[in-house]
Amino acid sequence: MVIIRFRLSEAEPVRLELEMPTSLEKVLPRAAAQAKVELGGYIAIRNGEVVTSDKTVEPDDVIEVFPALSGG
């Protein structure tokens, strides 16, 4: 079961059953919909490393998702 945590939001962690490894770009929209979080730009972290949307998510992963913030 993959766990997705949407940081800097009030959303509870989302737990999704994965039958097989799946790309982050397929998993994240499902998790955001379940958490009722609007998914804009984001930075995803797994095991202390940034994960891009094309990377595979394994069933036992914990993914931390932070909104991408910009400023000047």
ChimeraX attribute file (.defattr): number of C-alpha atoms within 10 A of each C-alpha:
attribute: neighborCount
match mode: 1-to-1
recipient: residues
	/A:1	14
	/A:2	18
	/A:3	17
	/A:4	24
	/A:5	21
	/A:6	23
	/A:7	14
	/A:8	9
	/A:9	12
	/A:10	9
	/A:11	14
	/A:12	13
	/A:13	17
	/A:14	19
	/A:15	16
	/A:16	16
	/A:17	10
	/A:18	14
	/A:19	9
	/A:20	10
	/A:21	15
	/A:22	15
	/A:23	15
	/A:24	18
	/A:25	14
	/A:26	13
	/A:27	18
	/A:28	18
	/A:29	14
	/A:30	13
	/A:31	21
	/A:32	18
	/A:33	12
	/A:34	15
	/A:35	19
	/A:36	11
	/A:37	14
	/A:38	10
	/A:39	14
	/A:40	8
	/A:41	10
	/A:42	14
	/A:43	15
	/A:44	22
	/A:45	17
	/A:46	14
	/A:47	10
	/A:48	9
	/A:49	9
	/A:50	13
	/A:51	18
	/A:52	14
	/A:53	16
	/A:54	11
	/A:55	12
	/A:56	17
	/A:57	23
	/A:58	16
	/A:59	17
	/A:60	13
	/A:61	15
	/A:62	19
	/A:63	24
	/A:64	19
	/A:65	23
	/A:66	16
	/A:67	16
	/A:68	10
	/A:69	8
	/A:70	5
	/A:71	3
	/A:72	2
